Amino acid sequence: MAIALFWTLLVWPANAAASADTQAAPPQPGSEATSDRLAEPVPSNSPTQVERGRSVYYYHCMPCHGDRGQGLTDEFRAVWEPDHRNCWARGCHTGKAELAAFYIPREVPAVAGAPAALGGFPQTDALFSYVRQTQPPQRPGALTDAEYWDVTAFLLEENGRSAEVSRLAAGAPGPANCATCVLAMSALPLLALAAAGHPDGVHERKD
């Protein structure tokens, strides 16, 4: 009986200490759950214009402009699967055949976060017109006007221009009522070619 009691007193403190160490052990580096940066956005039951714009951005803008609007950076491309990281290779984002391809500039500008993002578009209607005329690059003008207004609102919000978003929510001006739209759209083809840095806007074949 004395031997059993002695053994219990000897072993129990060691087991208790081991249990306490296990409970207090900090998580190992890299064990924290990470969010899926490529996950589809989930809007609320009554989505705002910015929420709708976030979905438009996800489907039509994010692959080139980044999940955070940072542009087509090396860091963002590393988030994709390995066979989707070389955006300028045939069979990747530029298409498998030349006729189905569209040119992607080596540097895709940031549309949020950077100090100069949207700096060339101080007017909301000019931003809307530019996006509608040039995006998405493989099918410019393919979205509805409502979708272009939604993604315009999202871009404004991401750049801290919430006052303009509020004005849009109160009643976005239509293109026909935009005083600067006509002037902005007349210059868009030249601006688009200059931004792309490519004479014909088609991905060059490299065999």
C-alpha positions, 0 to 999 in steps of 0.5 A, a space after each residue: 500500500 505504501 509503495 503504491 501511494 509513493 508511486 502515485 505521488 511520484 508519477 502524477 505531478 509529472 503527468 500533470 506538468 506534461 498536460 499543462 505544457 500541452 495545453 499552453 503550447 503555442 500554435 506552430 508557425 503556419 498552423 493558422 487557418 488562411 483565407 482563400 484569396 481566390 474564393 468567390 465573394 458572398 454578397 448579403 441578402 440585400 447586396 449594396 451596389 459596392 457588393 454587386 461591384 465586388 462580384 463583377 470585379 471578381 469575375 471580370 477584373 481580378 485575374 489581371 488586376 489582383 484580388 486586392 486591386 494591386 495589379 498583376 504582381 508576382 506575389 498575386 500570380 503566386 496565389 494561383 495554381 502553378 499552371 496559371 502563373 505565366 500569364 503571357 504563355 500560350 495556353 494560359 490567360 491569353 488563350 490556346 489559339 491566336 484568334 482566341 487570345 488577347 494581349 496582356 501588358 507585362 505591367 497591369 496597373 493597380 486599381 486600388 491601394 496605390 497612391 496613383 490608382 484612379 488618379 487619372 479619373 477625378 470624375 466618376 462618369 469619366 471612370 465609368 466611361 473608360 471602364 465600359 469602353 475598354 473592359 474586360 479587354 477581351 470583350 470591351 463593353 460586354 457587360 451591362 451598364 448596371 454592371 459597369 456602374 456597380 464595378 465603378 462604385 466598387 473601385 471608388 470604395 476601394 480607393 476611399 472615395 465613399 462620398 462618390 459611392 453615396 451619390 451613386 447609390 442615391 441615383 447614378 447618372 446615366 451615360 447620356 446625362 454625363 457632361 464629360 462622357 462624350 469627351 472621355 469616350 472620344 479619347 479612350 481608344 488612344 488611351 487604351 492602346 497607349 496603356 497596352 503598349 502594343 500596336 494591335 492589341 493581340 498577343 504575339 505568337 512565339 513558337 
